[in-house]
Amino acid sequence: MWNFIAKRVLYLIPLLVGVSLLTFLLMSLTPGDYFTELEQNPQISPETLADLRAKAHLDKAWYVRYGYWLAHAAQLDFGYSIANKRPASDLIFERLWNTFLLSFAATILAWGIAIPLGIAAAVRRDGFADRACSLLAFAGLSVPEVLLALFALMFAASTHWFPIGGSQSSDYYLMNGRQLFFDKLHHLILPTLVLGASELAGIMRQMRSNLLDTLRAEFVTTARAKGVSEGLVIYRHALRNAINPLLTLFGYSLASLLSGAFIVENVMAWPGLGRLTMESLSKKDHELVVASVVMATALLVVGNLIADLLLAWSDPRIRLK
């Protein structure tokens, strides 16, 4: 198992290098840079702009600038944000926590609700619970996250029950520990519901389908023939086999949550990595964009690795293989 983890970590290095190279190339193909808007200011001379570009290495070819960036990235220095006048690493790790918090809360919400609902829908097939879960899944998969986020903002604006945008109140630093927790939770509720809605629907449908297939398997029929109670048949024999494919989907669900978080963060003004990426992209803050994309890619790879480890832990056949 440790050899498997070490190989996956080593594979991560060329992947991140390739992603950073491609992102740097695409950014270099876009017209202009951060200082282009300053050219319209008559108080700033062309010589001053040339000096600023030279200090940021923007006067050199893109592959030369990428070489500078990669050399510093190898030392965990992801460049300097010209727009924010701060190291890119500081900005990314500040926003990364908010993205992780939102994705983690949406994961807990989606999986914690979807698995019991999927089991209930499979056990009571064609009953009221199954029909209600099917309607919920249809609604969750049909409504786009952008539209759902806009509805959530309208609801917050009309009821004043939830804050609109941000991850903390303006007097956040004057609060004590208990107030800090509930203030963060208050800001987190609506983005979590929006982000977890479509993921919840997909996991619930997959859980229902897997459990229905497993309940028709021969080993389940044998357990019933031996007189095992229906509860033990479902929860001890069928459920563990039905949930294995979902563990494989965990990495993909994390990828979906991260991509969805980029949308939710920008619509609902949640200060996470996705919002930072879009802000830096609009300002043509190249090094910050590259660093953000690389960090998001690393999160996806780690998510897939966790999914593989969970599958090996759950299924002895995978572990032995």
Sequence and secondary structure as in RCSB ss.txt:
>XXXX:A:sequence
MWNFIAKRVLYLIPLLVGVSLLTFLLMSLTPGDYFTELEQNPQISPETLADLRAKAHLDKAWYVRYGYWLAHAAQ
LDFGYSIANKRPASDLIFERLWNTFLLSFAATILAWGIAIPLGIAAAVRRDGFADRACSLLAFAGLSVPEVLLAL
FALMFAASTHWFPIGGSQSSDYYLMNGRQLFFDKLHHLILPTLVLGASELAGIMRQMRSNLLDTLRAEFVTTARA
KGVSEGLVIYRHALRNAINPLLTLFGYSLASLLSGAFIVENVMAWPGLGRLTMESLSKKDHELVVASVVMATALL
VVGNLIADLLLAWSDPRIRLK
>XXXX:A:secstr
 HHHHHHHHHHHHHHHHHHHHHHHHHHHHSS  TTTGGGG TTS HHHHHHHHHHTTTTS HHHHHHHHHHHHTT
T   EETTTTEEHHHHHHHHHHHHHHHHHHHHHHHHHHHHHHHHHHHHTTTSHHHHHHHHHHHHHHHS HHHHHH
HHHHHHHHH SS SSSSS TTGGGS HHHHHHHHHHHHHHHHHHHHHHHHHHHHHHHHHHHHHHHTSHHHHHHHH
TT  HHHIIIIIIHHHHHHHHHHHHHHHHHHHHHHHHHHHHHTT  SHHHHHHHHHHTT HHHHHHHHHHHHHHH
HHHHHHHHHHHHHH HHHHH 
